[in-house]
Amino acid sequence: MYDFDARRIRSGRSGGMKPRDFYTDWRLLVGAILIITGTVNWAIGFTGTKHYGQVVATSGQEDVEELTRPFDELDDSSNQAVLEPLIAVERKASLDSAQMDFYHAIFFVGQSFFAGGLILMLIGLLATLRRDAKTANHDAGPV
């Protein structure tokens, strides 16, 4: 019977894979960076979307109820004075909605980075394992 482990020890490949096998593969490094970046973006996007979603939901109801005045009294000189508070409320609601959309985009980008990093790391891990198996078989020599 042929002893593969003794052959590996003599050839200098004792104990299997080393950390260098992992940090020299660009797919593993880029995948880890994407996972970390994606996780941070995912968390920031989630909290921002949640916060501004609540702001948009509450600001739209309260502010308009406070500003309702009878529109029967309008004439040409008072149009702008009556409509100015409503325009300010719409402007604030529009800005809050834009900020919520921004955090929503960050949330989805974070999910995409995380998924892409996970896939890239899996491909890199499989390539590293195949390379190690090929090296181990080559070092063992013919059976």
C-alpha positions in Angstrom: 0.0 0.0 0.0 1.3 3.4 -0.9 1.5 6.0 1.9 0.4 9.4 0.5 1.0 11.3 3.7 4.6 10.2 4.0 5.2 11.3 0.5 3.7 14.8 1.2 5.9 15.2 4.3 9.0 14.4 2.3 8.0 16.8 -0.5 7.5 19.7 2.0 3.7 19.9 1.8 2.9 18.7 5.3 -0.5 19.4 6.9 -2.5 20.5 3.8 -3.5 24.1 3.1 -1.8 27.1 4.7 -3.1 30.6 5.3 -1.0 31.9 2.4 -3.1 29.7 0.0 -6.1 31.8 1.0 -4.8 35.4 1.1 -3.0 35.1 -2.3 -6.2 34.3 -4.2 -7.7 37.6 -5.4 -11.3 36.2 -5.5 -11.2 35.4 -1.8 -9.9 38.9 -0.9 -12.3 40.8 -3.1 -15.1 38.6 -2.0 -14.3 39.3 1.7 -14.1 43.1 1.0 -17.5 43.0 -0.8 -19.1 41.1 2.0 -17.8 43.6 4.6 -18.8 46.6 2.5 -22.2 45.0 1.7 -22.9 44.3 5.3 -22.2 47.9 6.4 -24.2 49.3 3.5 -27.1 46.9 4.2 -27.2 48.0 7.9 -26.9 51.7 7.1 -29.6 51.5 4.4 -31.9 49.5 6.6 -31.7 52.0 9.5 -31.9 55.0 7.2 -34.9 53.7 5.3 -36.7 52.8 8.5 -36.1 56.2 10.0 -37.1 58.3 7.0 -40.0 56.0 6.3 -41.4 56.9 9.7 -40.6 60.6 9.1 -42.4 60.6 5.8 -45.4 58.7 7.2 -45.8 61.0 10.2 -45.0 64.4 8.6 -47.5 64.1 5.8 -50.5 63.6 8.1 -49.7 66.1 10.9 -48.5 69.1 8.9 -51.3 69.3 6.4 -54.0 69.0 9.1 -52.5 72.0 10.9 -52.3 74.2 7.8 -55.8 73.7 6.4 -57.6 77.0 6.1 -60.7 77.8 4.1 -59.8 78.5 0.5 -63.0 80.4 -0.1 -61.3 83.6 1.2 -58.6 83.6 -1.4 -58.1 86.5 -3.7 -55.2 87.5 -6.0 -53.3 89.3 -3.2 -53.5 86.5 -0.6 -52.9 83.5 -2.8 -49.2 83.3 -2.1 -49.5 83.9 1.6 -52.0 81.1 2.0 -50.2 78.6 -0.2 -46.7 79.3 1.2 -47.1 77.0 4.2 -48.4 74.2 2.0 -45.5 74.6 -0.4 -43.0 74.4 2.5 -44.7 71.2 3.7 -44.6 69.7 0.3 -40.9 70.7 -0.1 -40.0 69.0 3.3 -42.0 65.9 2.4 -40.2 65.8 -1.0 -36.8 66.1 0.7 -37.7 63.4 3.2 -38.9 61.1 0.5 -35.7 61.7 -1.5 -33.6 60.8 1.5 -35.6 57.7 2.1 -35.1 56.7 -1.6 -31.3 57.3 -1.2 -31.2 55.0 1.8 -33.3 52.5 0.0 -30.8 52.4 -2.8 -27.9 52.0 -0.3 -29.9 49.1 1.2 -30.2 47.3 -2.1 -26.6 48.0 -3.1 -25.5 46.5 0.2 -27.5 43.4 -0.4 -26.0 43.1 -3.9 -22.5 43.6 -2.7 -23.0 41.0 0.0 -24.4 38.4 -2.4 -21.7 39.1 -5.0 -19.0 38.8 -2.4 -20.4 35.6 -1.1 -20.5 34.1 -4.7 -17.0 35.4 -5.4 -15.7 34.0 -2.2 -17.3 30.6 -2.9 -15.7 30.5 -6.4 -12.3 31.5 -4.9 -12.6 28.9 -2.2 -13.4 26.2 -4.7 -10.5 27.3 -6.9 -8.1 27.2 -4.0 -9.2 23.8 -2.9 -8.9 22.5 -6.4 -5.4 24.0 -6.7 -4.4 22.4 -3.4 -5.8 19.0 -4.5 -4.0 19.2 -7.8 -0.7 20.1 -6.1 -1.2 17.3 -3.6 -1.8 14.8 -6.3 1.2 16.1 -8.3 3.5 15.9 -5.2 2.3 12.4 -4.4 3.5 11.1 -7.8 2.3 8.1 -9.6 0.5 5.3 -7.8 
